[in-house]
Amino acid sequence: MKRVILFANGTDVNGKVFLVTHSIDELLAAASIKFEMVAKRIFTSQGGEIDDIKLIRDDDILYVSNGEDFFTSAQNNFAKCSDWITLNVGGRYFATTKSTLINKEPMSMLARMFTESEECEWRLVPSKRDRSGAFLIDRSPTYFEPLLNYLRHGQLILDPNLNAAGVLEEARFYGIEGAVSILEEMAAEEQKRKMETSSLTRRDVLKSIMSTPISFELRFQGVNLVGADLSRLDLRNINFKYANLHGCNLEGANLSGCCLERADLSNANLEGAQLVCVKMLCANLEAANLHSCNFEDPGGLPAIMEGVNLKGANLEGSNMAAVNLRVATLKNAILKNCDLRSACLAGADLESCDLSGSDLHEANLRGANLKEAVFDLMLTPLHMSQTIR
């Protein structure tokens, strides 16, 4: 089925897209309704009258009249007297005005394409046109529509099934900066909702624990547990490698022997948790709450936390004897009143870390960054040999 753009002959009325059906009469009838006139004749842009449907090609620009002859200056008058332009974005036509594209975002790509100021140093050459005269833009029409509406009325409204991240990429392409900042927030919120709706819950974890024999290893490797409430559960020896536990509540949970290698525990609450012999190699615990946790194994096996990110974490009052925190990041962490006897902190970043009242007897601090670290009220003196390579 063919598609044409019709204008009312000799007027400044915006063009409208029509589907060519079976006959000239049907097309004239449809034009009469749309333009609120009695359409009787159809002309090409050169003024030739069309009396056979077979003469019409797809995407033709045509003019209808109520019986009068074709105005030879109709197209020129339309261009001069009207601010209207047509954009062909990814095969879909959008009629708008130059002022719409320019006024709200004068530095956008679209504004720079259609500005009429010859003195504007930011002016861009408009894109090529299709045979109907519309400016061609090879981008997604679906994502373009809400941006055009934003330029029209200043409100960014997305349909429920439209991806904010997709519109964001188009806003960046067109340089519509006002929409970019709004869409970044919308995309972040959309991602957050997506993660929350797809994450496992406490019930899911309990079902897995109860259905798995003791002799089998229980794995939650790489699963999404964002914000889940796992407080006071017995989670010993479970494999959480690469799991997303951001904002998870693990208060009082028993995580002894768990594998949390490269897991995301940022902003998680682990207050009072048992972390004996835990394996946390390169895990992310930034801003996590580990107040009063126990890492010490009576048998002497250390908790492996090498390369862990504990930036801004709260470990106050934790029992961390013999823990391995080699090259860990503890910048701005709170380690007040901690038991760090025989702990390995070699190469760790302890900048601005508060170690007031902690026991660092025989702790290895060689190569550690101690810039502005606080060592007030130490239970044992800190020897220089502990800090020198």
Short mmCIF file of the C-alpha atoms (twelve columns), coordinates in Angstrom:
data_MODEL
# 
_entry.id   MODEL 
# 
loop_
_atom_site.group_PDB 
_atom_site.id 
_atom_site.type_symbol 
_atom_site.label_atom_id 
_atom_site.label_alt_id 
_atom_site.label_comp_id 
_atom_site.label_asym_id 
_atom_site.label_seq_id 
_atom_site.Cartn_x 
_atom_site.Cartn_y 
_atom_site.Cartn_z 
_atom_site.pdbx_PDB_model_num 
ATOM 1   C CA . MET A 1   0.000   0.000   0.000   1 
ATOM 2   C CA . LYS A 2   1.370   3.428   -0.984  1 
ATOM 3   C CA . ARG A 3   1.758   6.412   1.315   1 
ATOM 4   C CA . VAL A 4   1.627   10.096  0.245   1 
ATOM 5   C CA . ILE A 5   1.894   13.505  1.910   1 
ATOM 6   C CA . LEU A 6   -0.957  15.846  0.993   1 
ATOM 7   C CA . PHE A 7   -1.098  19.631  1.339   1 
ATOM 8   C CA . ALA A 8   -4.118  21.846  0.868   1 
ATOM 9   C CA . ASN A 9   -3.492  23.832  -2.310  1 
ATOM 10  C CA . GLY A 10  -2.470  27.452  -1.742  1 
ATOM 11  C CA . THR A 11  -2.657  27.362  2.065   1 
ATOM 12  C CA . ASP A 12  -0.226  27.148  4.963   1 
ATOM 13  C CA . VAL A 13  -1.955  24.109  6.393   1 
ATOM 14  C CA . ASN A 14  0.500   21.453  7.567   1 
ATOM 15  C CA . GLY A 15  0.899   18.431  5.326   1 
ATOM 16  C CA . LYS A 16  -0.688  15.154  6.362   1 
ATOM 17  C CA . VAL A 17  0.219   11.564  5.555   1 
ATOM 18  C CA . PHE A 18  -2.391  9.456   3.756   1 
ATOM 19  C CA . LEU A 19  -2.559  5.835   2.651   1 
ATOM 20  C CA . VAL A 20  -3.497  5.350   -0.989  1 
ATOM 21  C CA . THR A 21  -6.292  2.770   -1.086  1 
ATOM 22  C CA . HIS A 22  -8.297  1.836   -4.182  1 
ATOM 23  C CA . SER A 23  -9.272  4.991   -6.034  1 
ATOM 24  C CA . ILE A 24  -8.744  8.741   -6.431  1 
ATOM 25  C CA . ASP A 25  -12.256 9.315   -5.037  1 
ATOM 26  C CA . GLU A 26  -11.399 7.530   -1.772  1 
ATOM 27  C CA . LEU A 27  -8.226  9.603   -1.385  1 
ATOM 28  C CA . LEU A 28  -10.159 12.832  -2.052  1 
ATOM 29  C CA . ALA A 29  -12.794 11.808  0.478   1 
ATOM 30  C CA . ALA A 30  -10.150 11.202  3.139   1 
ATOM 31  C CA . ALA A 31  -8.475  14.549  2.343   1 
ATOM 32  C CA . SER A 32  -11.834 16.334  2.612   1 
ATOM 33  C CA . ILE A 33  -12.256 15.074  6.163   1 
ATOM 34  C CA . LYS A 34  -8.704  15.856  7.266   1 
ATOM 35  C CA . PHE A 35  -8.509  19.344  5.743   1 
ATOM 36  C CA . GLU A 36  -12.188 20.212  6.423   1 
ATOM 37  C CA . MET A 37  -12.796 21.110  2.790   1 
ATOM 38  C CA . VAL A 38  -14.420 19.568  -0.299  1 
ATOM 39  C CA . ALA A 39  -11.384 18.101  -2.060  1 
ATOM 40  C CA . LYS A 40  -12.034 17.608  -5.769  1 
ATOM 41  C CA . ARG A 41  -8.690  17.654  -7.557  1 
ATOM 42  C CA . ILE A 42  -5.156  16.349  -6.909  1 
ATOM 43  C CA . PHE A 43  -1.957  17.879  -8.302  1 
ATOM 44  C CA . THR A 44  1.728   17.027  -8.293  1 
ATOM 45  C CA . SER A 45  4.209   19.537  -6.890  1 
ATOM 46  C CA . GLN A 46  4.862   20.659  -10.475 1 
ATOM 47  C CA . GLY A 47  1.173   21.355  -11.063 1 
ATOM 48  C CA . GLY A 48  0.224   18.305  -13.083 1 
ATOM 49  C CA . GLU A 49  -3.273  17.018  -12.299 1 
ATOM 50  C CA . ILE A 50  -3.613  13.356  -11.333 1 
ATOM 51  C CA . ASP A 51  -6.707  11.486  -12.501 1 
ATOM 52  C CA . ASP A 52  -5.484  7.894   -12.191 1 
ATOM 53  C CA . ILE A 53  -4.454  6.163   -8.951  1 
ATOM 54  C CA . LYS A 54  -1.712  4.327   -10.849 1 
ATOM 55  C CA . LEU A 55  0.129   7.626   -11.404 1 
ATOM 56  C CA . ILE A 56  0.731   8.047   -7.689  1 
ATOM 57  C CA . ARG A 57  4.050   6.795   -6.315  1 
ATOM 58  C CA . ASP A 58  4.962   5.930   -2.761  1 
ATOM 59  C CA . ASP A 59  5.992   8.989   -0.645  1 
ATOM 60  C CA . ASP A 60  4.836   11.493  -3.290  1 
ATOM 61  C CA . ILE A 61  4.089   15.064  -2.165  1 
ATOM 62  C CA . LEU A 62  0.719   16.072  -3.627  1 
ATOM 63  C CA . TYR A 63  -1.728  18.984  -3.367  1 
ATOM 64  C CA . VAL A 64  -5.528  18.882  -3.203  1 
ATOM 65  C CA . SER A 65  -7.931  21.681  -4.127  1 
ATOM 66  C CA . ASN A 66  -11.671 22.198  -3.912  1 
ATOM 67  C CA . GLY A 67  -11.856 22.674  -7.666  1 
ATOM 68  C CA . GLU A 68  -9.560  25.612  -8.367  1 
ATOM 69  C CA . ASP A 69  -6.455  25.324  -10.489 1 
ATOM 70  C CA . PHE A 70  -3.048  24.552  -8.995  1 
ATOM 71  C CA . PHE A 71  -1.207  27.559  -7.566  1 
ATOM 72  C CA . THR A 72  2.208   27.382  -9.233  1 
ATOM 73  C CA . SER A 73  3.701   29.240  -6.268  1 
ATOM 74  C CA . ALA A 74  1.978   27.080  -3.678  1 
ATOM 75  C CA . GLN A 75  5.049   25.165  -2.591  1 
ATOM 76  C CA . ASN A 76  7.231   28.275  -2.441  1 
ATOM 77  C CA . ASN A 77  4.584   30.205  -0.544  1 
ATOM 78  C CA . PHE A 78  4.309   27.344  1.927   1 
ATOM 79  C CA . ALA A 79  8.065   27.335  2.515   1 
ATOM 80  C CA . LYS A 80  8.298   31.121  2.875   1 
ATOM 81  C CA . CYS A 81  5.166   31.785  4.885   1 
ATOM 82  C CA . SER A 82  5.504   28.830  7.193   1 
ATOM 83  C CA . ASP A 83  8.053   27.726  9.742   1 
ATOM 84  C CA . TRP A 84  7.080   24.113  9.186   1 
ATOM 85  C CA . ILE A 85  9.499   21.376  8.113   1 
ATOM 86  C CA . THR A 86  9.212   17.612  7.776   1 
ATOM 87  C CA . LEU A 87  11.755  15.179  9.230   1 
ATOM 88  C CA . ASN A 88  12.120  11.610  8.021   1 
ATOM 89  C CA . VAL A 89  13.540  9.863   11.099  1 
ATOM 90  C CA . GLY A 90  14.268  6.203   10.400  1 
ATOM 91  C CA . GLY A 91  11.472  6.036   7.811   1 
ATOM 92  C CA . ARG A 92  8.841   7.787   9.934   1 
ATOM 93  C CA . TYR A 93  7.682   11.336  9.198   1 
ATOM 94  C CA . PHE A 94  7.506   14.091  11.813  1 
ATOM 95  C CA . ALA A 95  6.113   17.536  11.020  1 
ATOM 96  C CA . THR A 96  7.389   20.309  13.274  1 
ATOM 97  C CA . THR A 97  8.636   23.898  13.146  1 
ATOM 98  C CA . LYS A 98  12.124  25.297  13.037  1 
ATOM 99  C CA . SER A 99  11.365  27.376  16.110  1 
ATOM 100 C CA . THR A 100 10.472  24.200  18.036  1 
ATOM 101 C CA . LEU A 101 13.857  22.700  17.186  1 
ATOM 102 C CA . ILE A 102 15.794  25.885  17.948  1 
ATOM 103 C CA . ASN A 103 14.223  27.772  20.851  1 
ATOM 104 C CA . LYS A 104 14.504  25.349  23.793  1 
ATOM 105 C CA . GLU A 105 17.876  23.773  22.957  1 
ATOM 106 C CA . PRO A 106 19.733  26.278  20.734  1 
ATOM 107 C CA . MET A 107 22.994  24.288  20.864  1 
ATOM 108 C CA . SER A 108 21.504  20.933  19.937  1 
ATOM 109 C CA . MET A 109 22.353  19.262  16.651  1 
ATOM 110 C CA . LEU A 110 18.820  19.871  15.336  1 
ATOM 111 C CA . ALA A 111 18.901  23.558  16.247  1 
ATOM 112 C CA . ARG A 112 22.273  24.017  14.570  1 
ATOM 113 C CA . MET A 113 20.959  22.307  11.420  1 
ATOM 114 C CA . PHE A 114 17.984  24.624  11.004  1 
ATOM 115 C CA . THR A 115 19.151  27.957  12.359  1 
ATOM 116 C CA . GLU A 116 18.831  30.669  9.717   1 
ATOM 117 C CA . SER A 117 21.602  32.846  11.089  1 
ATOM 118 C CA . GLU A 118 24.505  32.792  8.640   1 
ATOM 119 C CA . GLU A 119 26.762  34.295  11.326  1 
ATOM 120 C CA . CYS A 120 26.312  31.372  13.709  1 
ATOM 121 C CA . GLU A 121 29.681  29.636  13.943  1 
ATOM 122 C CA . TRP A 122 27.995  26.477  15.267  1 
ATOM 123 C CA . ARG A 123 25.696  26.165  12.261  1 
ATOM 124 C CA . LEU A 124 25.521  22.700  10.639  1 
ATOM 125 C CA . VAL A 125 24.599  21.835  7.072   1 
ATOM 126 C CA . PRO A 126 21.122  20.226  7.094   1 
ATOM 127 C CA . SER A 127 20.929  16.544  6.239   1 
ATOM 128 C CA . LYS A 128 19.975  15.266  2.793   1 
ATOM 129 C CA . ARG A 129 16.321  15.105  1.790   1 
ATOM 130 C CA . ASP A 130 14.274  12.213  0.491   1 
ATOM 131 C CA . ARG A 131 12.279  12.570  -2.707  1 
ATOM 132 C CA . SER A 132 9.349   14.012  -0.748  1 
ATOM 133 C CA . GLY A 133 11.529  16.850  0.559   1 
ATOM 134 C CA . ALA A 134 11.729  15.602  4.162   1 
ATOM 135 C CA . PHE A 135 15.086  15.857  5.934   1 
ATOM 136 C CA . LEU A 136 16.611  12.418  6.427   1 
ATOM 137 C CA . ILE A 137 17.864  11.364  9.871   1 
ATOM 138 C CA . ASP A 138 18.984  7.762   10.268  1 
ATOM 139 C CA . ARG A 139 17.971  7.226   13.899  1 
ATOM 140 C CA . SER A 140 15.227  5.475   15.851  1 
ATOM 141 C CA . PRO A 141 11.820  7.163   15.368  1 
ATOM 142 C CA . THR A 142 10.464  5.503   18.512  1 
ATOM 143 C CA . TYR A 143 13.042  7.177   20.739  1 
ATOM 144 C CA . PHE A 144 12.914  10.448  18.791  1 
ATOM 145 C CA . GLU A 145 9.207   11.125  19.391  1 
ATOM 146 C CA . PRO A 146 9.419   11.879  23.158  1 
ATOM 147 C CA . LEU A 147 12.422  14.133  22.521  1 
ATOM 148 C CA . LEU A 148 10.484  16.123  19.920  1 
ATOM 149 C CA . ASN A 149 7.601   16.490  22.389  1 
ATOM 150 C CA . TYR A 150 10.119  17.652  25.000  1 
ATOM 151 C CA . LEU A 151 11.270  20.379  22.614  1 
ATOM 152 C CA . ARG A 152 7.630   21.327  22.054  1 
ATOM 153 C CA . HIS A 153 6.400   21.678  25.627  1 
ATOM 154 C CA . GLY A 154 9.335   21.073  27.968  1 
ATOM 155 C CA . GLN A 155 7.966   17.885  29.529  1 
ATOM 156 C CA . LEU A 156 9.685   14.516  29.076  1 
ATOM 157 C CA . ILE A 157 6.924   11.898  29.049  1 
ATOM 158 C CA . LEU A 158 7.714   8.302   28.144  1 
ATOM 159 C CA . ASP A 159 5.244   5.550   27.328  1 
ATOM 160 C CA . PRO A 160 5.336   2.721   29.917  1 
ATOM 161 C CA . ASN A 161 6.897   0.300   27.431  1 
ATOM 162 C CA . LEU A 162 9.639   2.732   26.325  1 
ATOM 163 C CA . ASN A 163 13.198  2.201   27.559  1 
ATOM 164 C CA . ALA A 164 14.579  5.356   29.215  1 
ATOM 165 C CA . ALA A 165 18.141  4.237   28.454  1 
ATOM 166 C CA . GLY A 166 17.328  4.111   24.738  1 
ATOM 167 C CA . VAL A 167 15.868  7.633   24.758  1 
ATOM 168 C CA . LEU A 168 18.920  8.775   26.737  1 
ATOM 169 C CA . GLU A 169 21.288  7.594   23.992  1 
ATOM 170 C CA . GLU A 170 19.255  9.503   21.388  1 
ATOM 171 C CA . ALA A 171 19.243  12.647  23.553  1 
ATOM 172 C CA . ARG A 172 23.022  12.453  23.746  1 
ATOM 173 C CA . PHE A 173 23.256  11.979  19.972  1 
ATOM 174 C CA . TYR A 174 21.097  15.039  19.263  1 
ATOM 175 C CA . GLY A 175 22.825  17.063  22.008  1 
ATOM 176 C CA . ILE A 176 19.576  17.834  23.849  1 
ATOM 177 C CA . GLU A 177 21.333  18.468  27.163  1 
ATOM 178 C CA . GLY A 178 18.250  19.399  29.183  1 
ATOM 179 C CA . ALA A 179 16.723  16.012  28.418  1 
ATOM 180 C CA . VAL A 180 19.985  14.158  29.097  1 
ATOM 181 C CA . SER A 181 20.074  15.058  32.799  1 
ATOM 182 C CA . ILE A 182 16.418  14.081  33.253  1 
ATOM 183 C CA . LEU A 183 16.827  10.803  31.370  1 
ATOM 184 C CA . GLU A 184 19.934  9.822   33.348  1 
ATOM 185 C CA . GLU A 185 17.840  9.896   36.525  1 
ATOM 186 C CA . MET A 186 14.984  8.039   34.840  1 
ATOM 187 C CA . ALA A 187 17.326  5.363   33.473  1 
ATOM 188 C CA . ALA A 188 18.961  4.881   36.891  1 
ATOM 189 C CA . GLU A 189 15.572  4.534   38.565  1 
ATOM 190 C CA . GLU A 190 14.444  2.137   35.842  1 
ATOM 191 C CA . GLN A 191 17.527  -0.017  36.377  1 
ATOM 192 C CA . LYS A 192 16.991  0.019   40.140  1 
ATOM 193 C CA . ARG A 193 13.384  -1.151  39.773  1 
ATOM 194 C CA . LYS A 194 14.490  -3.849  37.349  1 
ATOM 195 C CA . MET A 195 17.069  -5.158  39.791  1 
ATOM 196 C CA . GLU A 196 14.649  -5.105  42.705  1 
ATOM 197 C CA . THR A 197 11.923  -6.970  40.849  1 
ATOM 198 C CA . SER A 198 14.286  -9.631  39.548  1 
ATOM 199 C CA . SER A 199 16.254  -10.252 42.764  1 
ATOM 200 C CA . LEU A 200 15.806  -13.350 44.928  1 
ATOM 201 C CA . THR A 201 14.104  -13.019 48.306  1 
ATOM 202 C CA . ARG A 202 14.545  -14.504 51.771  1 
ATOM 203 C CA . ARG A 203 11.904  -17.105 50.932  1 
ATOM 204 C CA . ASP A 204 13.821  -18.180 47.793  1 
ATOM 205 C CA . VAL A 205 17.017  -18.638 49.827  1 
ATOM 206 C CA . LEU A 206 15.244  -20.592 52.560  1 
ATOM 207 C CA . LYS A 207 13.649  -22.921 49.988  1 
ATOM 208 C CA . SER A 208 17.044  -23.633 48.471  1 
ATOM 209 C CA . ILE A 209 18.630  -24.293 51.863  1 
ATOM 210 C CA . MET A 210 15.890  -26.673 52.958  1 
ATOM 211 C CA . SER A 211 15.859  -28.574 49.664  1 
ATOM 212 C CA . THR A 212 19.644  -29.053 49.433  1 
ATOM 213 C CA . PRO A 213 21.201  -32.040 51.270  1 
ATOM 214 C CA . ILE A 214 23.948  -31.187 53.764  1 
ATOM 215 C CA . SER A 215 26.474  -33.177 51.741  1 
ATOM 216 C CA . PHE A 216 25.940  -30.975 48.667  1 
ATOM 217 C CA . GLU A 217 27.450  -27.532 48.067  1 
ATOM 218 C CA . LEU A 218 24.797  -24.830 47.870  1 
ATOM 219 C CA . ARG A 219 25.577  -22.223 45.242  1 
ATOM 220 C CA . PHE A 220 24.180  -18.736 44.779  1 
ATOM 221 C CA . GLN A 221 27.009  -17.872 42.440  1 
ATOM 222 C CA . GLY A 222 26.334  -14.680 40.495  1 
ATOM 223 C CA . VAL A 223 22.708  -14.406 41.655  1 
ATOM 224 C CA . ASN A 224 20.895  -11.151 42.336  1 
ATOM 225 C CA . LEU A 225 20.048  -10.696 46.021  1 
ATOM 226 C CA . VAL A 226 19.890  -6.900  46.043  1 
ATOM 227 C CA . GLY A 227 18.169  -5.635  49.187  1 
ATOM 228 C CA . ALA A 228 17.194  -9.132  50.371  1 
ATOM 229 C CA . ASP A 229 16.587  -9.701  54.094  1 
ATOM 230 C CA . LEU A 230 18.848  -12.601 55.100  1 
ATOM 231 C CA . SER A 231 19.310  -11.517 58.687  1 
ATOM 232 C CA . ARG A 232 20.088  -14.189 61.323  1 
ATOM 233 C CA . LEU A 233 20.101  -17.045 58.806  1 
ATOM 234 C CA . ASP A 234 22.571  -19.929 58.912  1 
ATOM 235 C CA . LEU A 235 24.356  -19.489 55.595  1 
ATOM 236 C CA . ARG A 236 27.553  -21.369 56.374  1 
ATOM 237 C CA . ASN A 237 29.695  -22.627 53.482  1 
ATOM 238 C CA . ILE A 238 27.392  -21.260 50.761  1 
ATOM 239 C CA . ASN A 239 29.042  -20.114 47.524  1 
ATOM 240 C CA . PHE A 240 28.118  -16.465 46.871  1 
ATOM 241 C CA . LYS A 241 30.925  -15.827 44.381  1 
ATOM 242 C CA . TYR A 242 30.103  -12.847 42.106  1 
ATOM 243 C CA . ALA A 243 26.680  -12.498 43.770  1 
ATOM 244 C CA . ASN A 244 25.031  -9.080  43.982  1 
ATOM 245 C CA . LEU A 245 24.231  -8.482  47.655  1 
ATOM 246 C CA . HIS A 246 24.100  -4.692  47.450  1 
ATOM 247 C CA . GLY A 247 22.100  -3.266  50.345  1 
ATOM 248 C CA . CYS A 248 21.383  -6.772  51.648  1 
ATOM 249 C CA . ASN A 249 20.483  -7.222  55.335  1 
ATOM 250 C CA . LEU A 250 22.801  -9.891  56.797  1 
ATOM 251 C CA . GLU A 251 22.649  -8.699  60.392  1 
ATOM 252 C CA . GLY A 252 23.545  -11.537 62.764  1 
ATOM 253 C CA . ALA A 253 23.843  -14.056 59.906  1 
ATOM 254 C CA . ASN A 254 26.325  -16.918 60.058  1 
ATOM 255 C CA . LEU A 255 28.507  -16.642 56.937  1 
ATOM 256 C CA . SER A 256 31.376  -18.766 58.237  1 
ATOM 257 C CA . GLY A 257 33.227  -20.573 55.451  1 
ATOM 258 C CA . CYS A 258 31.261  -18.758 52.750  1 
ATOM 259 C CA . CYS A 259 32.837  -17.877 49.430  1 
ATOM 260 C CA . LEU A 260 32.113  -14.205 48.744  1 
ATOM 261 C CA . GLU A 261 34.876  -13.719 46.216  1 
ATOM 262 C CA . ARG A 262 34.222  -10.630 44.077  1 
ATOM 263 C CA . ALA A 263 30.709  -10.371 45.473  1 
ATOM 264 C CA . ASP A 264 29.060  -6.954  45.760  1 
ATOM 265 C CA . LEU A 265 28.207  -6.252  49.410  1 
ATOM 266 C CA . SER A 266 28.301  -2.478  49.136  1 
ATOM 267 C CA . ASN A 267 25.982  -0.746  51.612  1 
ATOM 268 C CA . ALA A 268 25.059  -4.147  53.085  1 
ATOM 269 C CA . ASN A 269 24.339  -4.544  56.800  1 
ATOM 270 C CA . LEU A 270 26.475  -7.322  58.362  1 
ATOM 271 C CA . GLU A 271 26.404  -6.095  61.953  1 
ATOM 272 C CA . GLY A 272 27.183  -8.913  64.359  1 
ATOM 273 C CA . ALA A 273 27.664  -11.453 61.561  1 
ATOM 274 C CA . GLN A 274 29.907  -14.514 61.883  1 
ATOM 275 C CA . LEU A 275 32.587  -14.366 59.189  1 
ATOM 276 C CA . VAL A 276 34.982  -17.085 60.371  1 
ATOM 277 C CA . CYS A 277 37.216  -18.411 57.553  1 
ATOM 278 C CA . VAL A 278 35.238  -16.395 55.024  1 
ATOM 279 C CA . LYS A 279 36.733  -15.982 51.538  1 
ATOM 280 C CA . MET A 280 36.213  -12.415 50.336  1 
ATOM 281 C CA . LEU A 281 38.969  -12.001 47.759  1 
ATOM 282 C CA . CYS A 282 38.416  -8.670  45.930  1 
ATOM 283 C CA . ALA A 283 34.867  -8.358  47.253  1 
ATOM 284 C CA . ASN A 284 33.188  -4.940  47.333  1 
ATOM 285 C CA . LEU A 285 32.088  -3.910  50.831  1 
ATOM 286 C CA . GLU A 286 32.203  -0.158  50.328  1 
ATOM 287 C CA . ALA A 287 30.154  1.675   52.974  1 
ATOM 288 C CA . ALA A 288 29.027  -1.657  54.467  1 
ATOM 289 C CA . ASN A 289 28.203  -2.006  58.169  1 
ATOM 290 C CA . LEU A 290 30.379  -4.717  59.790  1 
ATOM 291 C CA . HIS A 291 30.081  -3.466  63.362  1 
ATOM 292 C CA . SER A 292 30.971  -6.145  65.947  1 
ATOM 293 C CA . CYS A 293 31.593  -8.926  63.404  1 
ATOM 294 C CA . ASN A 294 33.664  -12.002 64.257  1 
ATOM 295 C CA . PHE A 295 36.381  -13.125 61.813  1 
ATOM 296 C CA . GLU A 296 38.561  -15.150 64.212  1 
ATOM 297 C CA . ASP A 297 38.747  -18.911 63.814  1 
ATOM 298 C CA . PRO A 298 39.553  -20.847 67.032  1 
ATOM 299 C CA . GLY A 299 41.577  -23.240 64.876  1 
ATOM 300 C CA . GLY A 300 43.740  -20.389 63.573  1 
ATOM 301 C CA . LEU A 301 42.621  -20.303 59.932  1 
ATOM 302 C CA . PRO A 302 42.481  -16.707 58.681  1 
ATOM 303 C CA . ALA A 303 39.636  -15.002 56.870  1 
ATOM 304 C CA . ILE A 304 40.808  -14.237 53.326  1 
ATOM 305 C CA . MET A 305 39.960  -10.612 52.471  1 
ATOM 306 C CA . GLU A 306 42.895  -9.806  50.215  1 
ATOM 307 C CA . GLY A 307 42.198  -6.908  47.867  1 
ATOM 308 C CA . VAL A 308 38.776  -6.283  49.401  1 
ATOM 309 C CA . ASN A 309 37.180  -2.839  49.106  1 
ATOM 310 C CA . LEU A 310 36.171  -1.598  52.574  1 
ATOM 311 C CA . LYS A 311 36.246  2.082   51.739  1 
ATOM 312 C CA . GLY A 312 34.110  3.951   54.257  1 
ATOM 313 C CA . ALA A 313 32.986  0.717   55.938  1 
ATOM 314 C CA . ASN A 314 32.241  0.497   59.666  1 
ATOM 315 C CA . LEU A 315 34.133  -2.362  61.384  1 
ATOM 316 C CA . GLU A 316 34.107  -0.925  64.893  1 
ATOM 317 C CA . GLY A 317 34.479  -3.501  67.648  1 
ATOM 318 C CA . SER A 318 35.062  -6.411  65.239  1 
ATOM 319 C CA . ASN A 319 37.249  -9.387  66.088  1 
ATOM 320 C CA . MET A 320 39.647  -9.537  63.146  1 
ATOM 321 C CA . ALA A 321 42.587  -11.443 64.597  1 
ATOM 322 C CA . ALA A 322 44.838  -12.950 61.888  1 
ATOM 323 C CA . VAL A 323 42.592  -11.677 59.090  1 
ATOM 324 C CA . ASN A 324 44.293  -11.298 55.692  1 
ATOM 325 C CA . LEU A 325 43.678  -7.757  54.405  1 
ATOM 326 C CA . ARG A 326 46.711  -7.541  52.152  1 
ATOM 327 C CA . VAL A 327 46.429  -4.634  49.630  1 
ATOM 328 C CA . ALA A 328 42.866  -4.007  50.788  1 
ATOM 329 C CA . THR A 329 41.256  -0.565  50.497  1 
ATOM 330 C CA . LEU A 330 40.197  0.768   53.909  1 
ATOM 331 C CA . LYS A 331 40.255  4.479   53.203  1 
ATOM 332 C CA . ASN A 332 38.017  6.368   55.664  1 
ATOM 333 C CA . ALA A 333 36.973  3.063   57.273  1 
ATOM 334 C CA . ILE A 334 36.148  2.885   60.976  1 
ATOM 335 C CA . LEU A 335 38.270  0.279   62.792  1 
ATOM 336 C CA . LYS A 336 37.935  1.585   66.333  1 
ATOM 337 C CA . ASN A 337 38.420  -0.930  69.163  1 
ATOM 338 C CA . CYS A 338 39.078  -3.786  66.735  1 
ATOM 339 C CA . ASP A 339 41.138  -6.875  67.523  1 
ATOM 340 C CA . LEU A 340 43.704  -6.941  64.713  1 
ATOM 341 C CA . ARG A 341 46.322  -9.104  66.380  1 
ATOM 342 C CA . SER A 342 48.554  -10.797 63.781  1 
ATOM 343 C CA . ALA A 343 46.404  -9.343  60.994  1 
ATOM 344 C CA . CYS A 344 48.052  -8.858  57.612  1 
ATOM 345 C CA . LEU A 345 47.580  -5.282  56.421  1 
ATOM 346 C CA . ALA A 346 50.625  -5.192  54.159  1 
ATOM 347 C CA . GLY A 347 50.154  -2.746  51.286  1 
ATOM 348 C CA . ALA A 348 46.685  -1.834  52.497  1 
ATOM 349 C CA . ASP A 349 45.294  1.673   51.979  1 
ATOM 350 C CA . LEU A 350 44.533  2.940   55.493  1 
ATOM 351 C CA . GLU A 351 44.366  6.623   54.604  1 
ATOM 352 C CA . SER A 352 42.195  8.551   57.086  1 
ATOM 353 C CA . CYS A 353 41.272  5.242   58.724  1 
ATOM 354 C CA . ASP A 354 40.301  5.415   62.416  1 
ATOM 355 C CA . LEU A 355 42.157  2.695   64.374  1 
ATOM 356 C CA . SER A 356 41.664  4.259   67.794  1 
ATOM 357 C CA . GLY A 357 41.773  1.763   70.634  1 
ATOM 358 C CA . SER A 358 42.563  -1.181  68.364  1 
ATOM 359 C CA . ASP A 359 44.955  -4.024  69.150  1 
ATOM 360 C CA . LEU A 360 47.602  -4.284  66.410  1 
ATOM 361 C CA . HIS A 361 49.969  -6.619  68.247  1 
ATOM 362 C CA . GLU A 362 52.189  -8.355  65.654  1 
ATOM 363 C CA . ALA A 363 50.059  -6.969  62.815  1 
ATOM 364 C CA . ASN A 364 51.838  -6.632  59.476  1 
ATOM 365 C CA . LEU A 365 51.562  -3.033  58.249  1 
ATOM 366 C CA . ARG A 366 54.517  -3.042  55.893  1 
ATOM 367 C CA . GLY A 367 53.975  -0.872  52.859  1 
ATOM 368 C CA . ALA A 368 50.574  0.260   54.110  1 
ATOM 369 C CA . ASN A 369 49.358  3.796   53.380  1 
ATOM 370 C CA . LEU A 370 48.912  5.339   56.843  1 
ATOM 371 C CA . LYS A 371 48.376  8.935   55.705  1 
ATOM 372 C CA . GLU A 372 46.227  10.756  58.300  1 
ATOM 373 C CA . ALA A 373 45.292  7.432   59.926  1 
ATOM 374 C CA . VAL A 374 44.295  7.747   63.605  1 
ATOM 375 C CA . PHE A 375 46.068  5.533   66.171  1 
ATOM 376 C CA . ASP A 376 44.870  7.089   69.451  1 
ATOM 377 C CA . LEU A 377 44.616  4.983   72.636  1 
ATOM 378 C CA . MET A 378 46.335  1.965   71.083  1 
ATOM 379 C CA . LEU A 379 46.289  -1.149  73.283  1 
ATOM 380 C CA . THR A 380 49.811  -2.090  72.131  1 
ATOM 381 C CA . PRO A 381 52.569  0.193   70.819  1 
ATOM 382 C CA . LEU A 382 52.980  0.338   67.054  1 
ATOM 383 C CA . HIS A 383 56.568  -0.561  66.190  1 
ATOM 384 C CA . MET A 384 58.267  0.985   63.183  1 
ATOM 385 C CA . SER A 385 59.307  -2.469  61.981  1 
ATOM 386 C CA . GLN A 386 55.661  -3.218  61.388  1 
ATOM 387 C CA . THR A 387 55.328  -0.392  58.866  1 
ATOM 388 C CA . ILE A 388 58.616  -0.613  56.976  1 
ATOM 389 C CA . ARG A 389 59.022  -2.843  53.920  1 
# 
